[in-house]
Structures are given as structure tokens and as C-alpha cells.
């Protein structure tokens, strides 16, 4: 069962947020109608947004239509300096 969608918009974009129920619990389904992109987030992932500072969010917005971090690490990038 899904809850009624909530639309949030400004002069730059529009997103639709909806709570959906899955086998693993409730998720937020966030969709961007203009781009056709969507993501589902569980409670921990939503809470993790509250841990971010404005600089992190600005970096995400500044990297429009792309992930902040790539899916695959670059070759020879083992995370060690």
C-alpha cells in the first residue's frame, strides 16, 4: 500500500515523494519527473541525510544529474593514502 504523493517544487525542479511498503519495511520513493530519475531510501538512509552539513549538500547539488561518488572506485584506488 502506498501513501498519497507529496510534490515539492521550486523554480529549479520538482520532486514527488511517496512512502511505499516493501518486504523489508517502508521506504521513501523520491522521483524527479523532469529527469525521470528516482531512488528509494530506507529509514537509515533518510536519517543519514540529517547528518550532512550544507557543504556536502551543496556538493551534491553542484554535481547535477550525477552521483557525488562513482559506483566503481578508480583503478588503483584502494582508499589508502
PDB file of N, CA, C and O in Angstrom, chain B, residues numbered from 101:
ATOM      1  N   UNK B 101       0.840  -1.180   0.000  1.00  0.00           N
ATOM      2  CA  UNK B 101       0.000   0.000   0.000  1.00  0.00           C
ATOM      3  C   UNK B 101       0.883   1.240   0.000  1.00  0.00           C
ATOM      4  O   UNK B 101       1.909   1.273   0.680  1.00  0.00           O
ATOM      5  N   UNK B 102       0.495   2.253  -0.752  1.00  0.00           N
ATOM      6  CA  UNK B 102       1.275   3.481  -0.854  1.00  0.00           C
ATOM      7  C   UNK B 102       0.487   4.651  -0.305  1.00  0.00           C
ATOM      8  O   UNK B 102      -0.737   4.704  -0.418  1.00  0.00           O
ATOM      9  N   UNK B 103       1.194   5.575   0.281  1.00  0.00           N
ATOM     10  CA  UNK B 103       0.579   6.813   0.750  1.00  0.00           C
ATOM     11  C   UNK B 103       0.424   7.775  -0.412  1.00  0.00           C
ATOM     12  O   UNK B 103       1.005   7.578  -1.479  1.00  0.00           O
ATOM     13  N   UNK B 104      -0.357   8.808  -0.197  1.00  0.00           N
ATOM     14  CA  UNK B 104      -0.539   9.840  -1.219  1.00  0.00           C
ATOM     15  C   UNK B 104       0.792  10.541  -1.481  1.00  0.00           C
ATOM     16  O   UNK B 104       1.555  10.779  -0.545  1.00  0.00           O
ATOM     17  N   UNK B 105       1.078  10.872  -2.723  1.00  0.00           N
ATOM     18  CA  UNK B 105       2.341  11.554  -3.037  1.00  0.00           C
ATOM     19  C   UNK B 105       2.343  12.991  -2.533  1.00  0.00           C
ATOM     20  O   UNK B 105       1.300  13.638  -2.435  1.00  0.00           O
ATOM     21  N   UNK B 106       3.530  13.469  -2.220  1.00  0.00           N
ATOM     22  CA  UNK B 106       3.762  14.863  -1.850  1.00  0.00           C
ATOM     23  C   UNK B 106       4.662  15.441  -2.925  1.00  0.00           C
ATOM     24  O   UNK B 106       5.727  14.892  -3.204  1.00  0.00           O
ATOM     25  N   UNK B 107       4.246  16.545  -3.531  1.00  0.00           N
ATOM     26  CA  UNK B 107       5.058  17.214  -4.547  1.00  0.00           C
ATOM     27  C   UNK B 107       5.730  18.419  -3.916  1.00  0.00           C
ATOM     28  O   UNK B 107       5.084  19.237  -3.261  1.00  0.00           O
ATOM     29  N   UNK B 108       7.038  18.516  -4.123  1.00  0.00           N
ATOM     30  CA  UNK B 108       7.835  19.643  -3.639  1.00  0.00           C
ATOM     31  C   UNK B 108       8.491  20.263  -4.860  1.00  0.00           C
ATOM     32  O   UNK B 108       9.144  19.573  -5.644  1.00  0.00           O
ATOM     33  N   UNK B 109       8.314  21.576  -5.018  1.00  0.00           N
ATOM     34  CA  UNK B 109       8.841  22.228  -6.221  1.00  0.00           C
ATOM     35  C   UNK B 109       9.343  23.626  -5.894  1.00  0.00           C
ATOM     36  O   UNK B 109       8.907  24.262  -4.935  1.00  0.00           O
ATOM     37  N   UNK B 110      10.267  24.075  -6.717  1.00  0.00           N
ATOM     38  CA  UNK B 110      10.709  25.468  -6.697  1.00  0.00           C
ATOM     39  C   UNK B 110      10.993  25.875  -8.137  1.00  0.00           C
ATOM     40  O   UNK B 110      10.596  25.175  -9.068  1.00  0.00           O
ATOM     41  N   UNK B 111      11.671  26.991  -8.324  1.00  0.00           N
ATOM     42  CA  UNK B 111      11.913  27.479  -9.684  1.00  0.00           C
ATOM     43  C   UNK B 111      12.908  26.616 -10.458  1.00  0.00           C
ATOM     44  O   UNK B 111      13.043  26.775 -11.671  1.00  0.00           O
ATOM     45  N   UNK B 112      13.608  25.706  -9.777  1.00  0.00           N
ATOM     46  CA  UNK B 112      14.635  24.896 -10.420  1.00  0.00           C
ATOM     47  C   UNK B 112      14.194  23.474 -10.740  1.00  0.00           C
ATOM     48  O   UNK B 112      14.631  22.899 -11.736  1.00  0.00           O
ATOM     49  N   UNK B 113      13.330  22.902  -9.903  1.00  0.00           N
ATOM     50  CA  UNK B 113      12.984  21.487 -10.079  1.00  0.00           C
ATOM     51  C   UNK B 113      11.693  21.133  -9.364  1.00  0.00           C
ATOM     52  O   UNK B 113      11.086  21.953  -8.675  1.00  0.00           O
ATOM     53  N   UNK B 114      11.304  19.909  -9.548  1.00  0.00           N
ATOM     54  CA  UNK B 114      10.124  19.361  -8.874  1.00  0.00           C
ATOM     55  C   UNK B 114      10.416  17.909  -8.534  1.00  0.00           C
ATOM     56  O   UNK B 114      10.952  17.174  -9.363  1.00  0.00           O
ATOM     57  N   UNK B 115      10.071  17.490  -7.324  1.00  0.00           N
ATOM     58  CA  UNK B 115      10.197  16.091  -6.930  1.00  0.00           C
ATOM     59  C   UNK B 115       8.881  15.628  -6.317  1.00  0.00           C
ATOM     60  O   UNK B 115       8.115  16.415  -5.761  1.00  0.00           O
ATOM     61  N   UNK B 116       8.649  14.342  -6.437  1.00  0.00           N
ATOM     62  CA  UNK B 116       7.468  13.719  -5.852  1.00  0.00           C
ATOM     63  C   UNK B 116       7.969  12.689  -4.845  1.00  0.00           C
ATOM     64  O   UNK B 116       8.788  11.832  -5.175  1.00  0.00           O
ATOM     65  N   UNK B 117       7.466  12.784  -3.612  1.00  0.00           N
ATOM     66  CA  UNK B 117       7.875  11.893  -2.529  1.00  0.00           C
ATOM     67  C   UNK B 117       6.665  11.052  -2.132  1.00  0.00           C
ATOM     68  O   UNK B 117       5.557  11.559  -1.957  1.00  0.00           O
ATOM     69  N   UNK B 118       6.913   9.757  -1.995  1.00  0.00           N
ATOM     70  CA  UNK B 118       5.826   8.845  -1.629  1.00  0.00           C
ATOM     71  C   UNK B 118       6.392   7.768  -0.705  1.00  0.00           C
ATOM     72  O   UNK B 118       7.502   7.282  -0.925  1.00  0.00           O
ATOM     73  N   UNK B 119       5.637   7.395   0.324  1.00  0.00           N
ATOM     74  CA  UNK B 119       6.034   6.271   1.174  1.00  0.00           C
ATOM     75  C   UNK B 119       5.496   5.001   0.536  1.00  0.00           C
ATOM     76  O   UNK B 119       4.320   4.916   0.183  1.00  0.00           O
ATOM     77  N   UNK B 120       6.379   4.014   0.394  1.00  0.00           N
ATOM     78  CA  UNK B 120       5.954   2.727  -0.151  1.00  0.00           C
ATOM     79  C   UNK B 120       6.318   1.635   0.847  1.00  0.00           C
ATOM     80  O   UNK B 120       7.277   1.775   1.605  1.00  0.00           O
ATOM     81  N   UNK B 121       5.561   0.563   0.847  1.00  0.00           N
ATOM     82  CA  UNK B 121       5.832  -0.577   1.712  1.00  0.00           C
ATOM     83  C   UNK B 121       6.453  -1.688   0.885  1.00  0.00           C
ATOM     84  O   UNK B 121       5.963  -2.028  -0.192  1.00  0.00           O
ATOM     85  N   UNK B 122       7.546  -2.253   1.404  1.00  0.00           N
ATOM     86  CA  UNK B 122       8.228  -3.361   0.744  1.00  0.00           C
ATOM     87  C   UNK B 122       8.317  -4.531   1.718  1.00  0.00           C
ATOM     88  O   UNK B 122       7.914  -4.412   2.875  1.00  0.00           O
ATOM     89  N   UNK B 123       8.842  -5.651   1.252  1.00  0.00           N
ATOM     90  CA  UNK B 123       9.050  -6.804   2.144  1.00  0.00           C
ATOM     91  C   UNK B 123       9.977  -6.452   3.293  1.00  0.00           C
ATOM     92  O   UNK B 123       9.892  -7.043   4.369  1.00  0.00           O
ATOM     93  N   UNK B 124      10.862  -5.489   3.067  1.00  0.00           N
ATOM     94  CA  UNK B 124      11.860  -5.112   4.071  1.00  0.00           C
ATOM     95  C   UNK B 124      11.484  -3.856   4.833  1.00  0.00           C
ATOM     96  O   UNK B 124      12.345  -3.242   5.464  1.00  0.00           O
ATOM     97  N   UNK B 125      10.226  -3.460   4.792  1.00  0.00           N
ATOM     98  CA  UNK B 125       9.773  -2.283   5.524  1.00  0.00           C
ATOM     99  C   UNK B 125       9.466  -1.118   4.609  1.00  0.00           C
ATOM    100  O   UNK B 125       9.538  -1.226   3.384  1.00  0.00           O
ATOM    101  N   UNK B 126       9.124  -0.005   5.227  1.00  0.00           N
ATOM    102  CA  UNK B 126       8.756   1.195   4.470  1.00  0.00           C
ATOM    103  C   UNK B 126       9.981   1.860   3.874  1.00  0.00           C
ATOM    104  O   UNK B 126      11.077   1.798   4.429  1.00  0.00           O
ATOM    105  N   UNK B 127       9.775   2.492   2.744  1.00  0.00           N
ATOM    106  CA  UNK B 127      10.813   3.254   2.046  1.00  0.00           C
ATOM    107  C   UNK B 127      10.200   4.552   1.568  1.00  0.00           C
ATOM    108  O   UNK B 127       8.984   4.655   1.410  1.00  0.00           O
ATOM    109  N   UNK B 128      11.044   5.542   1.340  1.00  0.00           N
ATOM    110  CA  UNK B 128      10.612   6.736   0.626  1.00  0.00           C
ATOM    111  C   UNK B 128      11.012   6.559  -0.826  1.00  0.00           C
ATOM    112  O   UNK B 128      12.167   6.261  -1.131  1.00  0.00           O
ATOM    113  N   UNK B 129      10.065   6.742  -1.710  1.00  0.00           N
ATOM    114  CA  UNK B 129      10.334   6.755  -3.143  1.00  0.00           C
ATOM    115  C   UNK B 129      10.358   8.216  -3.551  1.00  0.00           C
ATOM    116  O   UNK B 129       9.345   8.909  -3.459  1.00  0.00           O
ATOM    117  N   UNK B 130      11.506   8.682  -4.000  1.00  0.00           N
ATOM    118  CA  UNK B 130      11.675  10.073  -4.415  1.00  0.00           C
ATOM    119  C   UNK B 130      11.895  10.068  -5.918  1.00  0.00           C
ATOM    120  O   UNK B 130      12.842   9.458  -6.416  1.00  0.00           O
ATOM    121  N   UNK B 131      11.013  10.753  -6.638  1.00  0.00           N
ATOM    122  CA  UNK B 131      11.068  10.784  -8.102  1.00  0.00           C
ATOM    123  C   UNK B 131      11.207  12.211  -8.592  1.00  0.00           C
ATOM    124  O   UNK B 131      10.629  13.136  -8.021  1.00  0.00           O
ATOM    125  N   UNK B 132      11.979  12.383  -9.656  1.00  0.00           N
ATOM    126  CA  UNK B 132      12.130  13.675 -10.326  1.00  0.00           C
ATOM    127  C   UNK B 132      11.487  13.539 -11.702  1.00  0.00           C
ATOM    128  O   UNK B 132      12.113  13.008 -12.620  1.00  0.00           O
ATOM    129  N   UNK B 133      10.249  14.006 -11.865  1.00  0.00           N
ATOM    130  CA  UNK B 133       9.536  13.805 -13.127  1.00  0.00           C
ATOM    131  C   UNK B 133      10.265  14.350 -14.357  1.00  0.00           C
ATOM    132  O   UNK B 133      10.219  13.731 -15.420  1.00  0.00           O
ATOM    133  N   UNK B 134      10.926  15.479 -14.231  1.00  0.00           N
ATOM    134  CA  UNK B 134      11.599  16.078 -15.400  1.00  0.00           C
ATOM    135  C   UNK B 134      12.726  15.211 -15.928  1.00  0.00           C
ATOM    136  O   UNK B 134      12.890  15.070 -17.140  1.00  0.00           O
ATOM    137  N   UNK B 135      13.505  14.626 -15.022  1.00  0.00           N
ATOM    138  CA  UNK B 135      14.646  13.805 -15.458  1.00  0.00           C
ATOM    139  C   UNK B 135      14.278  12.330 -15.592  1.00  0.00           C
ATOM    140  O   UNK B 135      14.981  11.572 -16.261  1.00  0.00           O
ATOM    141  N   UNK B 136      13.186  11.926 -14.962  1.00  0.00           N
ATOM    142  CA  UNK B 136      12.816  10.523 -14.975  1.00  0.00           C
ATOM    143  C   UNK B 136      13.594   9.684 -13.974  1.00  0.00           C
ATOM    144  O   UNK B 136      13.446   8.463 -13.950  1.00  0.00           O
ATOM    145  N   UNK B 137      14.414  10.312 -13.153  1.00  0.00           N
ATOM    146  CA  UNK B 137      15.221   9.602 -12.159  1.00  0.00           C
ATOM    147  C   UNK B 137      14.401   9.377 -10.890  1.00  0.00           C
ATOM    148  O   UNK B 137      13.510  10.163 -10.565  1.00  0.00           O
ATOM    149  N   UNK B 138      14.718   8.283 -10.173  1.00  0.00           N
ATOM    150  CA  UNK B 138      14.080   8.034  -8.885  1.00  0.00           C
ATOM    151  C   UNK B 138      15.020   7.219  -8.013  1.00  0.00           C
ATOM    152  O   UNK B 138      15.964   6.595  -8.498  1.00  0.00           O
ATOM    153  N   UNK B 139      14.739   7.239  -6.709  1.00  0.00           N
ATOM    154  CA  UNK B 139      15.526   6.481  -5.741  1.00  0.00           C
ATOM    155  C   UNK B 139      14.609   6.098  -4.596  1.00  0.00           C
ATOM    156  O   UNK B 139      13.689   6.841  -4.254  1.00  0.00           O
ATOM    157  N   UNK B 140      14.860   4.933  -4.001  1.00  0.00           N
ATOM    158  CA  UNK B 140      14.156   4.562  -2.782  1.00  0.00           C
ATOM    159  C   UNK B 140      15.160   4.600  -1.637  1.00  0.00           C
ATOM    160  O   UNK B 140      16.300   4.157  -1.776  1.00  0.00           O
ATOM    161  N   UNK B 141      14.720   5.133  -0.512  1.00  0.00           N
ATOM    162  CA  UNK B 141      15.579   5.267   0.660  1.00  0.00           C
ATOM    163  C   UNK B 141      14.899   4.630   1.860  1.00  0.00           C
ATOM    164  O   UNK B 141      13.705   4.830   2.083  1.00  0.00           O
ATOM    165  N   UNK B 142      15.666   3.856   2.640  1.00  0.00           N
ATOM    166  CA  UNK B 142      15.114   3.309   3.875  1.00  0.00           C
ATOM    167  C   UNK B 142      15.306   4.331   4.997  1.00  0.00           C
ATOM    168  O   UNK B 142      15.879   5.398   4.777  1.00  0.00           O
ATOM    169  N   UNK B 143      14.832   4.005   6.185  1.00  0.00           N
ATOM    170  CA  UNK B 143      14.864   4.959   7.298  1.00  0.00           C
ATOM    171  C   UNK B 143      16.288   5.404   7.635  1.00  0.00           C
ATOM    172  O   UNK B 143      16.517   6.584   7.901  1.00  0.00           O
ATOM    173  N   UNK B 144      17.240   4.479   7.626  1.00  0.00           N
ATOM    174  CA  UNK B 144      18.623   4.841   7.944  1.00  0.00           C
ATOM    175  C   UNK B 144      19.206   5.774   6.890  1.00  0.00           C
ATOM    176  O   UNK B 144      19.924   6.716   7.225  1.00  0.00           O
ATOM    177  N   UNK B 145      18.908   5.523   5.633  1.00  0.00           N
ATOM    178  CA  UNK B 145      19.408   6.393   4.561  1.00  0.00           C
ATOM    179  C   UNK B 145      18.801   7.791   4.657  1.00  0.00           C
ATOM    180  O   UNK B 145      19.478   8.784   4.390  1.00  0.00           O
ATOM    181  N   UNK B 146      17.532   7.867   5.035  1.00  0.00           N
ATOM    182  CA  UNK B 146      16.908   9.182   5.225  1.00  0.00           C
ATOM    183  C   UNK B 146      17.538   9.883   6.423  1.00  0.00           C
ATOM    184  O   UNK B 146      17.835  11.076   6.360  1.00  0.00           O
ATOM    185  N   UNK B 147      17.742   9.147   7.515  1.00  0.00           N
ATOM    186  CA  UNK B 147      18.383   9.749   8.682  1.00  0.00           C
ATOM    187  C   UNK B 147      19.782  10.248   8.332  1.00  0.00           C
ATOM    188  O   UNK B 147      20.199  11.299   8.818  1.00  0.00           O
ATOM    189  N   UNK B 148      20.512   9.507   7.494  1.00  0.00           N
ATOM    190  CA  UNK B 148      21.867   9.912   7.106  1.00  0.00           C
ATOM    191  C   UNK B 148      21.873  11.280   6.439  1.00  0.00           C
ATOM    192  O   UNK B 148      22.867  12.002   6.524  1.00  0.00           O
ATOM    193  N   UNK B 149      20.782  11.648   5.779  1.00  0.00           N
ATOM    194  CA  UNK B 149      20.693  12.998   5.201  1.00  0.00           C
ATOM    195  C   UNK B 149      20.791  14.061   6.288  1.00  0.00           C
ATOM    196  O   UNK B 149      21.333  15.141   6.055  1.00  0.00           O
ATOM    197  N   UNK B 150      20.266  13.758   7.477  1.00  0.00           N
ATOM    198  CA  UNK B 150      20.296  14.742   8.569  1.00  0.00           C
ATOM    199  C   UNK B 150      21.690  14.917   9.150  1.00  0.00           C
ATOM    200  O   UNK B 150      21.948  15.892   9.855  1.00  0.00           O
ATOM    201  N   UNK B 151      22.582  13.995   8.868  1.00  0.00           N
ATOM    202  CA  UNK B 151      23.957  14.085   9.365  1.00  0.00           C
ATOM    203  C   UNK B 151      24.826  14.976   8.492  1.00  0.00           C
ATOM    204  O   UNK B 151      25.942  15.321   8.880  1.00  0.00           O
ATOM    205  N   UNK B 152      24.334  15.350   7.325  1.00  0.00           N
ATOM    206  CA  UNK B 152      25.144  16.091   6.364  1.00  0.00           C
ATOM    207  C   UNK B 152      25.158  17.578   6.691  1.00  0.00           C
ATOM    208  O   UNK B 152      24.209  18.117   7.261  1.00  0.00           O
ATOM    209  N   UNK B 153      26.242  18.218   6.322  1.00  0.00           N
ATOM    210  CA  UNK B 153      26.330  19.666   6.504  1.00  0.00           C
ATOM    211  C   UNK B 153      25.998  20.356   5.174  1.00  0.00           C
ATOM    212  O   UNK B 153      25.941  19.702   4.133  1.00  0.00           O
ATOM    213  N   UNK B 154      25.783  21.660   5.210  1.00  0.00           N
ATOM    214  CA  UNK B 154      25.429  22.377   3.984  1.00  0.00           C
ATOM    215  C   UNK B 154      26.461  22.215   2.862  1.00  0.00           C
ATOM    216  O   UNK B 154      26.101  22.220   1.686  1.00  0.00           O
ATOM    217  N   UNK B 155      27.719  22.074   3.214  1.00  0.00           N
ATOM    218  CA  UNK B 155      28.766  21.923   2.197  1.00  0.00           C
ATOM    219  C   UNK B 155      28.591  20.619   1.411  1.00  0.00           C
ATOM    220  O   UNK B 155      28.761  20.595   0.192  1.00  0.00           O
ATOM    221  N   UNK B 156      28.251  19.542   2.113  1.00  0.00           N
ATOM    222  CA  UNK B 156      28.021  18.264   1.439  1.00  0.00           C
ATOM    223  C   UNK B 156      26.834  18.359   0.498  1.00  0.00           C
ATOM    224  O   UNK B 156      26.901  17.900  -0.643  1.00  0.00           O
ATOM    225  N   UNK B 157      25.749  18.953   0.973  1.00  0.00           N
ATOM    226  CA  UNK B 157      24.564  19.090   0.128  1.00  0.00           C
ATOM    227  C   UNK B 157      24.848  19.996  -1.065  1.00  0.00           C
ATOM    228  O   UNK B 157      24.359  19.738  -2.165  1.00  0.00           O
ATOM    229  N   UNK B 158      25.633  21.055  -0.862  1.00  0.00           N
ATOM    230  CA  UNK B 158      25.999  21.938  -1.974  1.00  0.00           C
ATOM    231  C   UNK B 158      26.825  21.176  -3.011  1.00  0.00           C
ATOM    232  O   UNK B 158      26.667  21.399  -4.211  1.00  0.00           O
ATOM    233  N   UNK B 159      27.698  20.286  -2.562  1.00  0.00           N
ATOM    234  CA  UNK B 159      28.489  19.477  -3.495  1.00  0.00           C
ATOM    235  C   UNK B 159      27.584  18.548  -4.300  1.00  0.00           C
ATOM    236  O   UNK B 159      27.814  18.336  -5.490  1.00  0.00           O
ATOM    237  N   UNK B 160      26.568  18.001  -3.663  1.00  0.00           N
ATOM    238  CA  UNK B 160      25.624  17.137  -4.378  1.00  0.00           C
ATOM    239  C   UNK B 160      24.851  17.933  -5.417  1.00  0.00           C
ATOM    240  O   UNK B 160      24.697  17.478  -6.550  1.00  0.00           O
ATOM    241  N   UNK B 161      24.371  19.093  -5.058  1.00  0.00           N
ATOM    242  CA  UNK B 161      23.607  19.933  -5.984  1.00  0.00           C
ATOM    243  C   UNK B 161      24.511  20.437  -7.110  1.00  0.00           C
ATOM    244  O   UNK B 161      24.072  20.548  -8.255  1.00  0.00           O
ATOM    245  N   UNK B 162      25.760  20.740  -6.794  1.00  0.00           N
ATOM    246  CA  UNK B 162      26.705  21.224  -7.797  1.00  0.00           C
ATOM    247  C   UNK B 162      27.122  20.160  -8.796  1.00  0.00           C
ATOM    248  O   UNK B 162      27.702  20.476  -9.835  1.00  0.00           O
ATOM    249  N   UNK B 163      26.835  18.908  -8.491  1.00  0.00           N
ATOM    250  CA  UNK B 163      27.175  17.781  -9.361  1.00  0.00           C
ATOM    251  C   UNK B 163      25.884  17.235  -9.980  1.00  0.00           C
ATOM    252  O   UNK B 163      25.633  16.030  -9.959  1.00  0.00           O
ATOM    253  N   UNK B 164      25.081  18.132 -10.525  1.00  0.00           N
ATOM    254  CA  UNK B 164      23.739  17.789 -11.005  1.00  0.00           C
ATOM    255  C   UNK B 164      23.723  16.609 -11.966  1.00  0.00           C
ATOM    256  O   UNK B 164      24.609  16.449 -12.805  1.00  0.00           O
ATOM    257  N   UNK B 165      22.705  15.802 -11.821  1.00  0.00           N
ATOM    258  CA  UNK B 165      22.422  14.661 -12.700  1.00  0.00           C
ATOM    259  C   UNK B 165      23.534  13.620 -12.700  1.00  0.00           C
ATOM    260  O   UNK B 165      23.696  12.875 -13.667  1.00  0.00           O
ATOM    261  N   UNK B 166      24.299  13.572 -11.612  1.00  0.00           N
ATOM    262  CA  UNK B 166      25.361  12.574 -11.480  1.00  0.00           C
ATOM    263  C   UNK B 166      25.554  12.270  -9.997  1.00  0.00           C
ATOM    264  O   UNK B 166      25.277  13.122  -9.153  1.00  0.00           O
ATOM    265  N   UNK B 167      26.019  11.079  -9.674  1.00  0.00           N
ATOM    266  CA  UNK B 167      26.279  10.773  -8.272  1.00  0.00           C
ATOM    267  C   UNK B 167      27.482  11.555  -7.750  1.00  0.00           C
ATOM    268  O   UNK B 167      28.389  11.896  -8.509  1.00  0.00           O
ATOM    269  N   UNK B 168      27.480  11.833  -6.463  1.00  0.00           N
ATOM    270  CA  UNK B 168      28.610  12.529  -5.847  1.00  0.00           C
ATOM    271  C   UNK B 168      29.861  11.653  -5.915  1.00  0.00           C
ATOM    272  O   UNK B 168      30.960  12.153  -6.157  1.00  0.00           O
ATOM    273  N   UNK B 169      29.694  10.360  -5.706  1.00  0.00           N
ATOM    274  CA  UNK B 169      30.791   9.393  -5.799  1.00  0.00           C
ATOM    275  C   UNK B 169      30.469   8.401  -6.906  1.00  0.00           C
ATOM    276  O   UNK B 169      29.308   8.022  -7.064  1.00  0.00           O
ATOM    277  N   UNK B 170      31.461   7.970  -7.677  1.00  0.00           N
ATOM    278  CA  UNK B 170      31.195   6.994  -8.744  1.00  0.00           C
ATOM    279  C   UNK B 170      30.806   5.638  -8.151  1.00  0.00           C
ATOM    280  O   UNK B 170      31.136   5.336  -7.004  1.00  0.00           O
ATOM    281  N   UNK B 171      30.105   4.830  -8.937  1.00  0.00           N
ATOM    282  CA  UNK B 171      29.719   3.488  -8.493  1.00  0.00           C
ATOM    283  C   UNK B 171      30.940   2.616  -8.250  1.00  0.00           C
ATOM    284  O   UNK B 171      30.994   1.877  -7.266  1.00  0.00           O
ATOM    285  N   UNK B 172      31.899   2.698  -9.125  1.00  0.00           N
ATOM    286  CA  UNK B 172      33.099   1.875  -9.029  1.00  0.00           C
ATOM    287  C   UNK B 172      34.294   2.754  -8.686  1.00  0.00           C
ATOM    288  O   UNK B 172      34.439   3.841  -9.246  1.00  0.00           O
ATOM    289  N   UNK B 173      35.153   2.301  -7.772  1.00  0.00           N
ATOM    290  CA  UNK B 173      36.362   3.082  -7.489  1.00  0.00           C
ATOM    291  C   UNK B 173      37.283   3.106  -8.704  1.00  0.00           C
ATOM    292  O   UNK B 173      37.306   2.168  -9.501  1.00  0.00           O
ATOM    293  N   UNK B 174      38.029   4.178  -8.830  1.00  0.00           N
ATOM    294  CA  UNK B 174      39.007   4.281  -9.911  1.00  0.00           C
ATOM    295  C   UNK B 174      40.047   3.182  -9.733  1.00  0.00           C
ATOM    296  O   UNK B 174      40.302   2.739  -8.613  1.00  0.00           O
ATOM    297  N   UNK B 175      40.644   2.747 -10.830  1.00  0.00           N
ATOM    298  CA  UNK B 175      41.680   1.724 -10.759  1.00  0.00           C
ATOM    299  C   UNK B 175      42.802   2.206  -9.849  1.00  0.00           C
ATOM    300  O   UNK B 175      43.216   3.363  -9.914  1.00  0.00           O
ATOM    301  N   UNK B 176      43.288   1.305  -9.002  1.00  0.00           N
ATOM    302  CA  UNK B 176      44.363   1.578  -8.041  1.00  0.00           C
ATOM    303  C   UNK B 176      43.893   2.485  -6.915  1.00  0.00           C
ATOM    304  O   UNK B 176      44.720   2.992  -6.157  1.00  0.00           O
ATOM    305  N   UNK B 177      42.583   2.705  -6.782  1.00  0.00           N
ATOM    306  CA  UNK B 177      42.056   3.498  -5.672  1.00  0.00           C
ATOM    307  C   UNK B 177      41.578   2.532  -4.593  1.00  0.00           C
ATOM    308  O   UNK B 177      40.416   2.128  -4.573  1.00  0.00           O
ATOM    309  N   UNK B 178      42.499   2.169  -3.695  1.00  0.00           N
ATOM    310  CA  UNK B 178      42.136   1.230  -2.642  1.00  0.00           C
ATOM    311  C   UNK B 178      41.712   1.950  -1.370  1.00  0.00           C
ATOM    312  O   UNK B 178      41.514   1.320  -0.331  1.00  0.00           O
ATOM    313  N   UNK B 179      41.572   3.278  -1.451  1.00  0.00           N
ATOM    314  CA  UNK B 179      41.143   4.051  -0.299  1.00  0.00           C
ATOM    315  C   UNK B 179      42.260   4.353   0.678  1.00  0.00           C
ATOM    316  O   UNK B 179      42.031   4.986   1.708  1.00  0.00           O
ATOM    317  N   UNK B 180      43.462   3.907   0.367  1.00  0.00           N
ATOM    318  CA  UNK B 180      44.598   4.165   1.249  1.00  0.00           C
ATOM    319  C   UNK B 180      45.467   5.263   0.664  1.00  0.00           C
ATOM    320  O   UNK B 180      45.706   5.305  -0.543  1.00  0.00           O
ATOM    321  N   UNK B 181      45.930   6.138   1.518  1.00  0.00           N
ATOM    322  CA  UNK B 181      46.786   7.233   1.050  1.00  0.00           C
ATOM    323  C   UNK B 181      48.227   6.803   1.017  1.00  0.00           C
ATOM    324  O   UNK B 181      49.098   7.591   0.649  1.00  0.00           O
TER     325      UNK B 181
END
